[in-house]
Amino acid sequence: MTEYRKRTRAVHAGTRRSQYGEVSEAIFMTQGFVYDSAEAAEQRFVKIEGDEFIYARYGNPTVKMFEDRLASLEGAEAAFACASGMAAVNGALTSMLKAGDHVVSSRALFGSCLYILEEILPRYGVEVSFVDGKNLDEWRAAIRPDTAAVFFESVSNPALEVVDIAAVSELAHAVGAKVVCDNVFATPVYSEAIAQGADVVVYSATKHIDGQGRALGGVILGTEEHIRGVVEPYMKHTGGSLSPFSAWLMLKGLETIELRVRAQTESAGRVAQALSQESKLAQVIYPGLPTHPQHDLVERQMAPAALSSFSTQVREKLHSSF
């Protein structure tokens, strides 16, 4: 569905209808699947083709719909849905790293992400170097010929620091390192992380994708080769898969994600604009404000028209205030 706009893909991409022709996606609440013969079961375990499934921890029709829909929105070839956002972060990193590898990470991270990079990976022999994610000189100095991966949040949680995806990706790819981008604050609405150079994109679906506080979920996106060959074997054997019911909730969330995220952005812009006029506050941190030190990067990086596009009217008012 690449010829359709994101808003349409958020509703229809990846849909798999049963023989009943249902309008709303079916929830396949099953652990396993039936085979016509023992030989057919054996063959499916050897090689899965098309829409074949063998066990819900490995894959499920409802989960597959969610994976394909989000991959379409993100511009990725494939995706693997996880039980939570942190399962996705951990799976994306651990599946590709081994003892002796070197990782460079931005320092401004969500607490649980920091724990994985600061505590868990070093425990298993992975060397991690931390940098100021905003400073390209620090990235340049820290990335080495033996660096296996770089990791960053494109917009950090909660300090809202912005990392230049294209520039860091260029530095990483020069030494053959994989770029892993946690893109949760950018959302699939404003994101073009893969187009800008990220090899692997991670989301906590718990946040904007579900958007209504109902379920935990996460997803890892990338090339077909990487997701099927690196991520999927690790995730399906370690048990971090998303449940079919949670996948269905995420599908319903995707139907309204653009409406919700744009409304949230506009509301946040109005709040930030009002707070910026308050003399009792020393600083207002919001990437959509022209006063944010990385506002120009946000304008370039977060398509379409970035965070400052609350609406034409609000934007004009905002710029006229400074």
Buried (B, 14 or more C-beta within 10 A) or exposed (E): BEEEEBBEBBBEBBBEEEEEEEEEBBBBEBEEBEBEEEEEBEBBEEEBEEEEBBBBBBBBBBBBBBBBBBBBBBBBBBBBBBBBBBBBBBBBBBBBBEEEBBBBBBBBBBEBBBBBBBEBBEEEEBBBBBBBBBBBEBBEEBBEEEBBBBBBBBBBBEEBBBBBBBBBBBBBBEBEBBBBBBBBBBBBBBBBBBEBBBBBBBBBBBBBBBBEEBBBBBBBBBBEEBBBEBBBEBBBEBEBBBBBBBBBBBBBBBBBBBEBBBEBBBEBBBEBBEBBEEEEEEEBBBBBBBBBEBBEBBBEBBBEEBBBBBEEEBBEBBEEEE
